[in-house]
Amino acid sequence: MKQFWKEAFLKAIPGFLSLTLTVIFFFLIFRYEGISRGFSAIMNILKPFIYGGVMAYLLKTPYNWIEKFLQARISKKRQGLVRVLSAAIVMVLAFVIIYLLLSMVIPALVDSIVRIINKVPAAVTSFESWVYAKTNGNEVINNYIDQGASAIQTNGMGWVRDHILPRLQSMMGGVASTFGTILGTLYNVIIGIIICVYLLLSKSLFARQGKMVIYGIFPKNLAEKILDEFTFIDKTFVGFFAGKILDSTVVGLICYVFCLIMHFTMGLQNAVLIAVIVGVTNIIPYFGPYIGAIPSALLILMDSPVNCVIFIIFILILQQFDGNVLGPMLLSESVGLSGFWVLFSITFFGGIMGFAGVLVGVPVFAVIYDLIRRFIYYCLDRRQIDPAYFTEKEVIQEIEAEKEGIPSKS
């Protein structure tokens, strides 16, 4: 009797799990807005920890290098001092790099904006002269111009009262809201920096605690596989971002040298600003080169159309070099995805997570792709099917063998 109830219980488990998952699925569908609002509220509360975690992860690799360097020169009795010095040095280096970038970009950006503003009146005057020269003597066009000018004079004040003033009022409210958002973001960043320091100092402790939790919950074999997967995830993310940063740095330096040459030979302005824009946007996979090239080309176009054409040709050549030589050399072992899956991951995660999804979409999808690959290999192994059979060469040999009447391998 006891065995009967035990078997009945085991048979009922799959049905119970299916019913539970179905209920959870429909609950998520019909309560999606409430769940989304609750999730957004939790994420807003945890923003300082998210910022701190991201900063700590990005600084983890240089922190490890500095820590190993200091450990070889400071006695083991002062390991606490080693961690503190490593965290202090890596934070100072990060602030110095950010300061240098801002000190190069902001003055050049302000100078570009001022020069554009100064050129606008002359450009408008030139356009008016061109229009007048083209329409002089054409009574039909002049009639339309006169009617348009008369309509503007008649309805101008009403248009300003009905359209411009309400928009200015909404813009003032938007400015206040934006100022509050900036203050909130600044607060989160400052708290995130403090959390980042704590995470760097307690990195080894958190790693040991995480291993204890995994080995305590899962069987040893499964725990080792989970830790191997975490190691792969870390290697993928670190390799991708380290490779992209190095790749973008090289691209930015090449662009800077080219812009300097054009500055001394053809009078190109804003060499530093253009190089920084091209280098920074190159971090974004696939679309980054175009995002950086468009505003840079527009800046150059304000000074010289000829220089703009030369710059566009140079960018096309540079991106071919980066996409076919430099990028594969630096990123060949980081993600292992084809161009199709790179484009898919950027589009998909960009649509879900916005700009953050564009940045992290490729390594995230690389991890998902690896998990699916491992699962498929596991299923093939359970069915005693060799994965090598599905390579193109093996499939062709199998077809030829079947045509000749040779027994199949499988």
C-alpha positions as CSV (number, residue, x, y, z in Angstrom):
1,M,0.0,0.0,0.0
2,K,2.8,2.3,0.9
3,Q,4.6,1.6,-2.4
4,F,1.3,2.3,-4.3
5,W,1.0,5.8,-2.8
6,K,4.7,6.5,-3.4
7,E,4.3,5.6,-7.1
8,A,1.1,7.6,-7.4
9,F,2.9,10.6,-5.8
10,L,5.8,10.4,-8.2
11,K,3.5,10.1,-11.2
12,A,1.6,13.2,-10.0
13,I,4.7,15.4,-9.7
14,P,5.0,16.2,-13.5
15,G,1.3,17.2,-13.7
16,F,1.6,19.3,-10.6
17,L,4.7,21.1,-11.9
18,S,3.0,21.7,-15.3
19,L,-0.1,23.1,-13.6
20,T,2.0,25.3,-11.4
21,L,4.1,26.7,-14.3
22,T,0.8,27.4,-16.3
23,V,-0.6,29.3,-13.4
24,I,2.6,31.3,-13.0
25,F,2.7,32.0,-16.7
26,F,-0.9,33.4,-16.9
27,F,-0.3,35.4,-13.7
28,L,2.7,37.0,-15.3
29,I,0.7,37.9,-18.4
30,F,-2.3,39.4,-16.6
31,R,-0.3,41.2,-14.0
32,Y,2.6,42.3,-16.3
33,E,2.1,46.1,-15.6
34,G,2.1,45.7,-11.9
35,I,5.1,43.4,-11.9
36,S,6.9,45.7,-14.2
37,R,6.2,48.7,-11.9
38,G,7.4,46.7,-8.9
39,F,10.5,45.6,-10.7
40,S,11.3,49.2,-11.8
41,A,10.8,50.4,-8.2
42,I,13.2,47.7,-6.9
43,M,15.8,48.6,-9.6
44,N,15.6,52.3,-8.7
45,I,16.3,51.4,-5.1
46,L,19.2,49.2,-6.0
47,K,20.7,51.6,-8.6
48,P,23.7,52.5,-6.4
49,F,24.6,48.8,-6.0
50,I,24.2,48.3,-9.7
51,Y,26.5,51.2,-10.5
52,G,29.0,50.0,-7.9
53,G,28.9,46.5,-9.1
54,V,29.5,47.5,-12.7
55,M,32.3,49.8,-11.8
56,A,33.9,47.1,-9.6
57,Y,33.6,44.6,-12.4
58,L,35.3,46.9,-14.9
59,L,38.1,47.7,-12.5
60,K,38.6,44.1,-11.3
61,T,41.2,43.3,-13.9
62,P,43.6,46.3,-13.2
63,Y,42.9,45.8,-9.5
64,N,44.1,42.2,-9.7
65,W,47.3,43.3,-11.6
66,I,48.1,45.9,-9.1
67,E,47.4,43.6,-6.2
68,K,49.7,40.9,-7.6
69,F,52.4,43.5,-8.2
70,L,52.2,44.8,-4.6
71,Q,51.9,41.3,-3.1
72,A,55.4,40.4,-4.5
73,R,56.9,43.5,-2.8
74,I,55.0,43.7,0.5
75,S,55.2,41.0,3.2
76,K,52.2,38.6,3.6
77,K,51.5,40.0,7.1
78,R,50.3,43.2,5.5
79,Q,47.8,41.8,3.0
80,G,45.1,44.2,4.3
81,L,47.4,47.1,3.4
82,V,47.9,45.5,-0.1
83,R,44.2,45.5,-0.7
84,V,43.7,49.0,0.4
85,L,46.6,50.3,-1.7
86,S,45.4,48.4,-4.7
87,A,41.9,49.8,-4.4
88,A,43.2,53.4,-3.9
89,I,45.6,53.2,-6.9
90,V,43.0,51.7,-9.3
91,M,40.4,54.3,-8.3
92,V,42.9,57.2,-8.7
93,L,43.9,55.8,-12.1
94,A,40.2,55.6,-13.2
95,F,39.6,59.2,-12.1
96,V,42.7,60.4,-13.9
97,I,41.7,58.7,-17.2
98,I,38.2,60.1,-17.0
99,Y,39.5,63.6,-16.2
100,L,42.0,63.4,-19.1
101,L,39.2,62.4,-21.5
102,L,36.8,65.1,-20.3
103,S,39.6,67.7,-20.4
104,M,40.2,66.8,-24.1
105,V,36.6,66.5,-25.2
106,I,34.8,69.3,-23.4
107,P,37.0,72.3,-24.5
108,A,37.0,70.9,-28.1
109,L,33.2,70.4,-28.0
110,V,32.6,74.0,-26.6
111,D,35.0,75.4,-29.3
112,S,33.1,73.5,-32.0
113,I,29.7,74.8,-30.8
114,V,31.0,78.4,-30.6
115,R,32.4,78.2,-34.1
116,I,29.2,76.7,-35.5
117,I,27.1,79.4,-33.8
118,N,29.4,82.1,-35.3
119,K,29.1,80.6,-38.7
120,V,25.3,80.3,-38.7
121,P,24.5,84.0,-39.5
122,A,27.0,84.0,-42.4
123,A,25.5,80.7,-43.7
124,V,21.9,82.1,-43.4
125,T,23.0,85.3,-45.3
126,S,24.7,83.2,-48.0
127,F,21.5,81.1,-48.3
128,E,19.3,84.1,-48.6
129,S,21.6,85.6,-51.3
130,W,21.5,82.3,-53.2
131,V,17.7,82.1,-53.0
132,Y,17.4,85.7,-54.1
133,A,19.8,85.1,-57.0
134,K,17.8,82.1,-58.2
135,T,14.4,83.6,-57.8
136,N,15.2,87.1,-59.1
137,G,12.8,87.8,-62.0
138,N,10.6,84.9,-61.3
139,E,7.2,86.4,-60.5
140,V,5.5,83.2,-59.5
141,I,8.1,82.3,-56.8
142,N,8.3,85.9,-55.6
143,N,4.5,86.0,-55.3
144,Y,4.6,82.8,-53.0
145,I,7.4,84.4,-51.0
146,D,5.5,87.6,-50.5
147,Q,2.4,85.7,-49.5
148,G,4.4,83.6,-47.0
149,A,6.0,86.7,-45.5
150,S,2.6,88.4,-45.2
151,A,1.1,85.3,-43.5
152,I,4.0,85.2,-41.1
153,Q,3.5,88.9,-40.2
154,T,-0.2,88.5,-39.8
155,N,-0.3,85.2,-37.8
156,G,3.1,85.4,-36.2
157,M,2.0,86.7,-32.8
158,G,-0.9,84.2,-32.6
159,W,1.4,81.4,-33.4
160,V,3.9,82.5,-30.7
161,R,1.1,82.8,-28.2
162,D,-0.6,79.5,-29.0
163,H,2.4,77.3,-29.7
164,I,5.7,78.7,-28.6
165,L,4.7,79.9,-25.1
166,P,3.0,76.7,-24.0
167,R,6.0,74.7,-25.2
168,L,8.4,77.1,-23.3
169,Q,6.3,76.4,-20.1
170,S,6.6,72.7,-20.6
171,M,10.3,73.0,-21.3
172,M,10.8,74.8,-17.9
173,G,9.0,72.0,-16.2
174,G,11.2,69.5,-18.1
175,V,14.3,71.5,-17.1
176,A,13.4,71.2,-13.4
177,S,12.7,67.5,-13.8
178,T,16.0,67.0,-15.7
179,F,17.9,68.8,-12.9
180,G,16.3,66.5,-10.3
181,T,17.2,63.5,-12.4
182,I,20.8,64.7,-12.7
183,L,21.0,65.2,-8.9
184,G,19.6,61.7,-8.3
185,T,22.0,60.1,-10.8
186,L,24.9,62.0,-9.2
187,Y,23.9,60.7,-5.8
188,N,23.6,57.1,-7.1
189,V,27.1,57.4,-8.7
190,I,28.7,58.7,-5.5
191,I,27.2,55.9,-3.4
192,G,28.1,53.5,-6.2
193,I,31.8,54.6,-6.0
194,I,31.8,53.8,-2.3
195,I,30.1,50.4,-2.9
196,C,32.7,49.8,-5.7
197,V,35.5,50.3,-3.2
198,Y,33.9,47.9,-0.7
199,L,33.4,45.3,-3.4
200,L,37.0,45.5,-4.5
201,L,38.3,45.2,-0.9
202,S,36.0,42.2,-0.1
203,K,36.3,40.5,-3.5
204,S,38.0,37.3,-2.1
205,L,35.5,37.1,0.8
206,F,32.5,37.3,-1.6
207,A,34.0,34.7,-3.9
208,R,34.5,32.2,-1.0
209,Q,31.0,32.8,0.3
210,G,29.6,32.3,-3.2
211,K,31.4,28.9,-3.5
212,M,30.2,27.9,-0.1
213,V,26.6,28.6,-1.1
214,I,26.9,26.7,-4.4
215,Y,28.6,23.7,-2.8
216,G,26.1,23.7,0.0
217,I,23.0,23.7,-2.2
218,F,24.0,21.5,-5.1
219,P,25.8,18.2,-5.4
220,K,29.5,18.4,-5.9
221,N,29.5,17.4,-9.6
222,L,26.8,19.9,-10.4
223,A,28.4,22.6,-8.3
224,E,31.7,22.2,-10.2
225,K,29.8,22.6,-13.5
226,I,28.1,25.7,-12.2
227,L,31.4,27.2,-11.2
228,D,32.9,26.3,-14.6
229,E,30.0,28.1,-16.3
230,F,30.6,31.2,-14.1
231,T,34.3,31.1,-15.0
232,F,33.3,31.0,-18.7
233,I,30.9,33.9,-18.2
234,D,33.6,35.9,-16.5
235,K,36.1,35.1,-19.2
236,T,33.7,36.0,-22.0
237,F,32.8,39.4,-20.5
238,V,36.3,40.4,-19.5
239,G,37.7,39.2,-22.8
240,F,35.0,41.1,-24.8
241,F,35.3,44.4,-23.0
242,A,39.1,44.3,-22.7
243,G,39.4,43.5,-26.4
244,K,36.9,46.2,-27.4
245,I,38.5,48.8,-25.2
246,L,42.0,48.0,-26.7
247,D,40.5,47.8,-30.2
248,S,38.8,51.2,-29.8
249,T,41.9,52.8,-28.3
250,V,44.0,51.7,-31.4
251,V,41.2,52.9,-33.7
252,G,41.1,56.3,-31.9
253,L,44.9,56.7,-32.1
254,I,44.9,55.9,-35.8
255,C,42.1,58.4,-36.4
256,Y,43.9,61.0,-34.3
257,V,47.2,60.6,-36.3
258,F,45.2,61.0,-39.5
259,C,43.3,64.1,-38.3
260,L,46.6,65.6,-37.2
261,I,48.1,65.1,-40.7
262,M,44.9,66.7,-42.2
263,H,45.2,69.5,-39.7
264,F,48.7,70.5,-40.8
265,T,48.1,69.8,-44.5
266,M,44.5,70.9,-45.1
267,G,43.5,72.9,-42.0
268,L,41.2,70.3,-40.4
269,Q,39.9,71.4,-37.0
270,N,38.9,69.4,-33.8
271,A,41.4,66.5,-34.3
272,V,41.2,65.5,-30.6
273,L,37.4,65.7,-30.5
274,I,36.9,63.7,-33.7
275,A,39.4,61.0,-32.6
276,V,37.7,60.6,-29.2
277,I,34.2,60.4,-30.7
278,V,35.4,57.7,-33.2
279,G,37.3,55.8,-30.6
280,V,34.6,55.8,-27.9
281,T,31.7,55.0,-30.2
282,N,33.7,52.1,-31.6
283,I,33.2,50.3,-28.4
284,I,29.6,49.7,-29.5
285,P,29.6,46.6,-31.7
286,Y,28.5,46.7,-35.3
287,F,26.8,50.1,-35.2
288,G,29.4,52.0,-33.3
289,P,31.6,53.1,-36.3
290,Y,28.6,54.6,-38.0
291,I,27.4,56.4,-34.9
292,G,30.8,58.0,-34.4
293,A,31.4,58.8,-38.1
294,I,28.2,60.8,-38.7
295,P,28.6,63.6,-36.1
296,S,32.3,63.8,-36.9
297,A,31.6,64.2,-40.6
298,L,29.1,66.9,-39.9
299,L,31.6,68.8,-37.8
300,I,34.1,68.6,-40.6
301,L,31.5,69.6,-43.2
302,M,30.9,72.9,-41.4
303,D,34.5,73.8,-42.2
304,S,35.2,72.1,-45.5
305,P,33.2,69.7,-47.7
306,V,36.4,68.4,-49.3
307,N,37.8,67.5,-45.9
308,C,34.5,65.8,-45.1
309,V,34.7,63.6,-48.2
310,I,38.3,62.7,-47.4
311,F,37.4,61.9,-43.8
312,I,34.5,59.6,-44.9
313,I,36.8,57.7,-47.2
314,F,39.3,57.3,-44.4
315,I,36.7,56.1,-42.0
316,L,35.5,53.5,-44.5
317,I,39.0,52.2,-45.0
318,L,39.7,52.3,-41.2
319,Q,36.5,50.3,-40.4
320,Q,37.4,47.7,-43.1
321,F,40.8,47.3,-41.4
322,D,39.2,47.2,-37.9
323,G,36.5,44.7,-39.0
324,N,38.7,42.3,-41.0
325,V,42.1,42.6,-39.3
326,L,42.3,44.3,-36.0
327,G,39.0,43.3,-34.5
328,P,39.2,39.6,-35.2
329,M,42.8,39.5,-34.0
330,L,41.8,41.1,-30.6
331,L,38.4,39.5,-30.2
332,S,38.8,36.1,-31.9
333,E,38.5,34.1,-28.6
334,S,36.2,36.4,-26.6
335,V,32.7,35.6,-27.9
336,G,33.0,33.2,-30.8
337,L,29.8,34.4,-32.5
338,S,29.2,34.9,-36.2
339,G,28.3,38.3,-37.6
340,F,24.6,37.2,-37.9
341,W,24.3,36.4,-34.2
342,V,26.2,39.6,-33.2
343,L,23.7,41.7,-35.2
344,F,20.8,39.7,-33.7
345,S,22.1,40.1,-30.1
346,I,22.6,43.9,-30.5
347,T,19.1,44.3,-32.0
348,F,17.3,42.1,-29.5
349,F,19.0,43.2,-26.2
350,G,19.1,46.8,-27.5
351,G,15.3,46.7,-27.9
352,I,14.9,45.2,-24.4
353,M,17.5,47.1,-22.4
354,G,18.2,50.2,-24.5
355,F,21.8,51.5,-24.7
356,A,23.0,49.1,-22.0
357,G,21.7,46.2,-24.1
358,V,23.7,47.4,-27.1
359,L,26.8,47.3,-25.0
360,V,26.4,44.0,-23.2
361,G,24.1,42.2,-25.7
362,V,27.0,40.4,-27.5
363,P,28.7,38.8,-24.4
364,V,25.3,38.0,-22.8
365,F,24.1,36.2,-26.0
366,A,27.5,34.5,-26.2
367,V,26.8,33.0,-22.7
368,I,23.3,32.0,-23.7
369,Y,24.6,30.5,-26.9
370,D,27.2,28.4,-25.0
371,L,24.5,27.1,-22.6
372,I,22.3,26.0,-25.5
373,R,25.3,24.4,-27.1
374,R,26.2,22.5,-23.9
375,F,22.6,21.3,-23.6
376,I,22.4,20.1,-27.2
377,Y,25.7,18.2,-26.8
378,Y,24.4,16.7,-23.6
379,C,21.2,15.5,-25.4
380,L,23.3,14.1,-28.3
381,D,25.6,12.3,-25.8
382,R,22.6,10.7,-24.1
383,R,21.4,9.4,-27.5
384,Q,25.0,8.2,-28.4
385,I,25.2,10.5,-31.4
386,D,28.6,11.9,-32.3
387,P,28.4,15.7,-32.8
388,A,31.1,15.4,-35.5
389,Y,28.5,13.7,-37.7
390,F,26.8,17.0,-38.3
391,T,29.8,18.7,-39.8
392,E,29.6,19.3,-43.5
393,K,32.4,16.9,-44.3
394,E,30.9,14.0,-42.3
395,V,27.4,14.5,-43.7
396,I,28.8,14.4,-47.3
397,Q,30.7,11.2,-46.5
398,E,27.6,9.7,-45.0
399,I,25.5,10.4,-48.0
400,E,28.1,9.0,-50.4
401,A,28.4,5.9,-48.2
402,E,24.6,5.4,-48.3
403,K,24.7,5.7,-52.1
404,E,27.4,3.0,-52.3
405,G,25.5,0.7,-49.9
406,I,28.0,1.0,-47.0
407,P,26.4,0.7,-43.6
408,S,25.8,3.9,-41.7
409,K,28.1,4.9,-38.8
410,S,25.2,5.7,-36.5
